[in-house]
């Protein structure tokens, strides 16, 4: 074989190998990052507002997974919270995220804000901790009860957010038509802090784990104080919405909070789309629970998490098959 033909033969062989390699790299990755070929899986992970509990927790969880699960890249990012997270997952723009049990139940069953948009592919990866409704009002605004919010300037949360949904449930239980009977200001945690500091709102509802940075700021710098939900209203709402549970915010949860505050809470969930690869979710679930102590510096809420409670109070929403496999191995699921 002369030099010219040898050169052409080598070029042809290299080209063939490159084509075969490209074909191999394009096969096997399913919808929403399912991994069937050994390729790196990329999962988008919307969390919540940067001033809440979930954003730093989600960022730390993403780092934990990226450093410990082979072939996985989780991209954590801020969001408007549970409702937006579910919408992003339903549209295929996110694959794993956080939301409270009540919002997920509505999405899974196509109720309220998800009417005619049922999302029956949402799955639970883990029940994490209780998320209390924290109602902060400005001292001097004449508000001793939620009932006193009628006619007041109130920040129920940004439109479509979990706090806004909670406001639309809790205020009517006090005979307050929502939103007609309040002077609403649809803003997130950060904006609500500034508005209360400038005496432009009289109250706000924040739904997040204890302690919450936004509530800390309102109490310490904006003249805010927590008020509770009365027992009769709690019982009424628990009968109507089975995902609610009673919770007491202890007096030492925040500086300058002198008394316990009784309220309603909902379990915060880690969720994923059903199409994410079962083995990948299994590895993520295992890595999360078996390295939970690595996350304790992120937020004190981590100490409230317990694997024995990961499969309780799920509001009838199914577990992801990958997570189910892990909990079965731990003996946490009955036959």
C-alpha positions in Angstrom: 0.0 0.0 0.0 1.6 3.3 -1.1 1.7 6.3 1.2 -1.2 8.1 -0.5 -3.6 5.1 0.0 -2.3 4.5 3.5 -3.1 8.1 4.4 -6.6 7.9 2.9 -7.3 4.6 4.7 -6.2 6.1 8.1 -8.5 9.2 7.6 -11.4 7.0 6.7 -10.9 4.8 9.8 -10.7 7.8 12.1 -13.8 9.3 10.6 -15.7 6.0 11.1 -14.6 5.8 14.7 -15.8 9.3 15.3 -19.2 8.6 13.8 -19.6 5.5 15.9 -18.6 7.3 19.0 -21.1 10.1 18.3 -23.9 7.6 17.8 -23.1 5.9 21.0 -23.2 9.2 22.9 -26.6 10.2 21.6 -28.4 7.0 22.7 -30.1 6.0 25.9 -31.0 9.2 27.7 -34.7 9.2 28.4 -37.2 12.0 29.1 -36.3 14.4 32.0 -32.8 13.1 32.4 -33.4 9.3 32.7 -30.0 7.6 32.4 -29.9 4.4 30.4 -26.5 4.8 28.7 -24.0 5.9 31.4 -24.1 9.5 30.2 -24.2 12.3 32.7 -27.7 13.1 33.9 -28.6 16.7 34.3 -31.5 17.5 36.6 -32.9 21.0 37.0 -33.8 21.7 40.7 -35.8 24.9 41.4 -36.0 25.6 45.1 -37.6 28.8 46.5 -36.9 32.4 47.4 -33.3 33.2 48.5 -34.6 34.6 51.8 -36.4 31.3 52.8 -35.3 28.0 54.2 -35.4 26.0 51.0 -32.9 27.9 48.8 -29.8 27.2 50.9 -30.9 23.7 51.7 -31.5 22.9 48.0 -28.1 24.3 47.0 -26.4 22.2 49.6 -28.4 19.1 48.6 -27.4 19.6 44.9 -23.7 19.8 46.0 -24.1 16.6 48.0 -25.5 14.7 45.1 -23.0 16.1 42.6 -20.1 15.1 44.8 -21.4 11.6 45.7 -23.5 10.2 42.9 -21.7 9.2 39.7 -22.9 10.6 36.4 -25.2 13.2 38.0 -25.3 16.9 37.7 -28.1 18.7 39.7 -28.6 22.4 38.9 -30.2 24.2 41.9 -31.7 27.6 41.3 -34.0 30.1 43.0 -37.7 30.1 42.3 -41.1 31.5 43.5 -41.7 28.3 45.4 -43.9 25.2 45.3 -46.6 26.2 42.7 -44.0 27.4 40.2 -41.8 24.4 41.0 -44.7 22.0 40.1 -45.5 24.0 36.9 -41.9 23.8 35.9 -41.9 20.0 36.5 -45.2 19.5 34.7 -43.8 21.4 31.7 -40.6 19.3 31.7 -38.4 22.3 32.5 -37.4 20.8 36.0 -37.1 17.2 37.2 -36.8 17.4 41.0 -38.0 20.1 43.4 -39.7 21.0 46.7 -43.3 21.8 47.5 -45.7 21.3 50.4 -48.0 18.3 50.6 -51.2 20.4 50.0 -49.9 22.0 46.8 -48.7 18.7 45.5 -52.1 17.1 46.3 -53.8 19.8 44.3 -51.5 19.2 41.3 -51.8 15.4 41.5 -55.6 15.6 41.7 -56.1 18.5 39.4 -57.8 20.7 42.0 -57.9 24.4 42.8 -55.0 26.1 41.1 -54.4 23.0 39.0 -58.0 22.6 37.8 -57.9 21.1 34.3 -54.1 20.8 34.5 -53.8 17.6 36.5 -50.2 16.5 37.0 -50.4 12.8 37.7 -46.7 12.1 37.1 -45.5 13.9 40.2 -43.9 11.6 42.8 -42.6 11.9 46.3 -39.0 11.3 47.0 -39.1 12.2 50.8 -41.2 13.9 53.4 -38.8 16.3 55.0 -40.2 18.5 57.8 -43.2 20.5 58.9 -43.6 23.9 57.3 -45.7 26.3 59.6 -47.8 29.1 58.4 -46.2 32.2 60.0 -48.4 35.3 60.1 -46.4 38.4 60.9 -48.1 41.7 61.6 -46.7 45.1 62.3 -46.8 46.2 66.0 -49.1 49.2 66.4 -51.4 48.2 63.4 -54.2 47.0 65.8 -54.0 43.4 64.7 -54.3 40.8 67.4 -56.0 38.1 65.4 -56.2 37.1 61.7 -59.7 38.4 61.8 -58.3 41.9 62.3 -56.6 41.7 58.9 -59.9 42.7 57.2 -59.4 46.0 55.5 -55.7 46.0 56.2 -52.7 46.2 53.9 -51.6 42.6 53.6 -48.9 40.7 51.7 -50.3 37.2 51.0 -47.3 36.2 48.9 -46.4 36.5 45.3 -49.1 35.4 42.9 -49.3 31.7 42.6 -46.9 31.1 45.4 -47.4 28.6 48.3 -48.0 31.5 50.8 -50.6 33.0 48.5 -52.4 29.7 48.3 -52.3 29.5 52.1 -53.7 33.0 52.4 -56.6 32.1 50.1 -57.5 29.2 52.5 -56.9 30.7 55.9 -58.3 34.2 55.6 -61.8 33.0 54.4 -61.9 30.8 57.5 -62.1 34.1 59.5 -64.9 35.5 57.3 -62.5 37.6 55.2 -63.3 37.4 51.5 -60.1 36.8 49.7 -58.7 39.0 48.2 -61.6 41.6 48.2 -61.5 42.3 52.0 -57.8 43.1 52.1 -55.6 45.7 50.5 -53.4 43.1 48.8 -49.8 43.4 47.9 -48.6 40.4 46.0 -44.9 40.3 46.8 -42.3 37.8 48.0 -40.4 37.6 51.3 -37.8 40.1 50.5 -40.1 42.8 49.3 -42.5 42.2 52.2 -39.7 42.9 54.7 -39.0 46.3 53.1 -42.7 47.2 52.9 -43.3 46.4 56.6 -40.1 48.3 57.5 -41.5 51.3 55.7 -45.0 50.8 57.2 -46.5 50.2 53.8 -48.1 46.9 54.8 -49.7 45.8 58.1 -49.0 42.1 57.8 -47.7 39.2 55.7 -48.0 35.4 55.5 -44.8 33.4 55.2 -44.8 29.7 54.8 -41.4 28.2 55.6 -39.5 26.1 58.1 -38.2 27.3 61.4 -36.4 29.6 61.7 -37.1 31.6 58.6 -34.8 34.5 57.6 -37.7 36.6 56.3 -39.5 36.3 59.6 -36.3 37.0 61.6 -35.9 40.2 59.6 -39.5 41.3 60.0 -39.3 40.8 63.8 -35.9 42.3 64.4 -35.8 45.2 61.9 -39.4 45.9 60.8 -41.4 46.0 64.1 -43.1 42.7 63.3 -44.7 40.1 65.6 -46.2 36.6 65.1 -49.8 35.9 65.6 -51.4 32.5 65.7 -54.4 30.7 64.3 -57.1 30.0 66.9 -58.0 26.4 67.9 -61.5 26.4 66.4 -60.2 27.6 63.1 -57.3 25.1 63.1 -59.8 22.2 63.7 -62.1 23.5 61.0 -59.3 23.7 58.4 -57.9 20.3 59.4 -61.2 18.7 58.8 -61.5 20.3 55.4 -57.9 19.9 54.3 -56.4 16.6 55.6 -52.8 17.7 54.9 -52.8 20.2 57.7 -51.4 19.4 61.2 -51.2 21.6 64.3 -47.8 23.1 65.3 -46.5 25.4 68.0 -43.8 27.9 67.1 -41.9 28.0 70.4 -41.1 31.3 72.1 -37.4 31.0 71.5 -37.8 30.4 67.7 -37.0 34.2 67.1 -35.4 36.9 69.1 -38.0 39.2 70.8 -40.7 36.6 70.4 -42.0 36.2 74.0 -44.7 33.6 73.7 -45.5 30.3 71.9 -47.6 30.8 68.8 -50.0 28.0 67.7 -50.5 27.6 64.0 -51.1 25.1 61.2 -48.3 23.4 59.3 -47.9 21.3 56.2 -45.2 18.8 55.4 -42.5 19.9 53.0 -41.7 17.4 50.4 -38.9 16.5 48.0 -40.5 15.5 44.8 -39.5 14.3 41.3 -41.1 13.5 38.0 -42.0 9.8 37.6 -39.9 9.6 34.4 -36.6 10.3 36.2 -34.6 7.0 36.2 -35.4 4.8 39.2 -31.8 3.8 40.0 -30.8 7.5 39.9 -33.5 8.5 42.4 -32.6 5.5 44.5 -29.0 6.6 44.7 -30.1 10.2 45.4 -32.4 9.1 48.2 -29.8 6.9 49.7 -27.1 9.6 49.5 -29.4 12.2 51.0 -30.4 10.3 54.1 -27.1 8.6 54.7 -25.2 11.9 54.6 -27.8 14.1 56.2 -25.3 15.3 58.9 -23.2 16.9 56.1 -26.1 19.3 55.6 -26.6 20.5 59.2 -24.4 23.6 58.8 -26.7 24.7 56.0 -29.8 25.3 58.1 -31.0 24.2 61.6 -34.1 22.8 59.9 -32.0 19.7 58.9 -32.0 18.6 62.5 -35.8 18.3 62.2 -35.5 15.7 59.5 -35.9 12.0 60.3 -35.9 9.1 57.8 -38.5 7.3 59.8 -40.9 10.2 59.0 -40.0 10.4 55.3 -42.9 8.2 54.2 -45.6 9.6 56.6 -48.2 12.4 56.0 -47.8 12.2 52.2 -51.4 13.1 51.5 -52.0 10.0 49.4 -49.4 11.0 46.7 -47.3 8.0 45.5 -43.6 7.6 46.2 -41.2 7.5 43.2 -40.3 3.9 42.6 -36.6 4.6 43.1 -37.3 6.2 46.6 -39.7 3.4 47.4 -36.9 0.8 46.8 -34.7 2.6 49.4 -37.5 2.9 52.0 -38.4 -0.8 51.6 -34.7 -1.7 52.3 -34.9 0.3 55.5 -38.1 -1.5 56.6 -40.2 1.7 56.6 -42.9 0.5 54.3 -45.5 -2.1 55.3 -46.4 -4.9 52.9 
